[in-house]
Amino acid sequence: MTIDKHTLALISIVGSSLDVLGALYLAYDLLGGEHGPLRTLTRGVTYAALFGVGYGLALGPVFGLATAVTHGITLAWEYSRASRRGPKPGFWYDAAMCAIRGGGFAVGAAYLSGATFGAIFGALSTVGQILGYQVGIRPTIDYQPATRPRLTKRQFLAVVNRTVGYTIAGYVSAVTTHQRANALSVGLQAGLVIGVVTAIAGACTPFVEWFADHMPQKGMGVLGVGLILIGFSLQSVQYWLALLDVSVK
């Protein structure tokens, strides 16, 4: 029996990350209680899981991990700002959020189709998101926490816009990097995957936001312990494989 070394490394990375997150949840009081950053952290973890699993299942674990990190960071920040009813952010704030997410797409696409493809796809993603923000298409559109999933008409139209935009971005990236023969299929795959994942995550957003703002202090501690145990189990996989003489290739 053999196991791919990249898969093993990914398991260990996820395990280490869960250990850190679990420790932060256990340190709830030290981080400022209900007015501290753990509400933002909860959002980051949840959105990272939603987008990471969605993209990872369709486009591979590296693409999933890269987009999980960038989506988790940016969406946690944007939704936390929306929950506080903060003032409308400026252009450079919007551009920074778009560039970070675009960077995640660039890394994932580069792993799948080469550095040039990734750079072009990431740049087009960033520009497209910035243009979308300028006309009101942003993650926090129709922001309203609720106890069940919901997808509004404007959110659905934003999903359609995102699907078309990433289909074009994938097609242009493939043509530019001399992959004209399968450019259309590459574009359609990128657009449909990103559109479907966005629709699912968008529908879950109202509940995620309600959960982040209503999670009790005791629940934070229980979640922290659970994350640490899961993280420890994942990290120990590499040692169990060595103990059982499972080869790694």
Buried (B, 14 or more C-beta within 10 A) or exposed (E): EEBEEEEBEBBBEBBBBBBEBBEBBBBBEEBEEEEBEBBBBBBBBBBBBBBBBBBBEBBEBBBBBBBBBBBBBBBBBBBBBBBEEEEEBEEEBBBEBBBBBBBBBBBBBBBBBBEBBBBBBBBBBBBBBBEBBEEEBBBBBBBEBEEEEBBBEEBEEBBEBBBEBBBBBBBBBBBBBEBEEEBBEBBBBBBBBBBBBBBBBBBBBBBBBBBBBEBEEEBBBEBBEEBBEBBBEBBBBBEEBEEEEBEBE
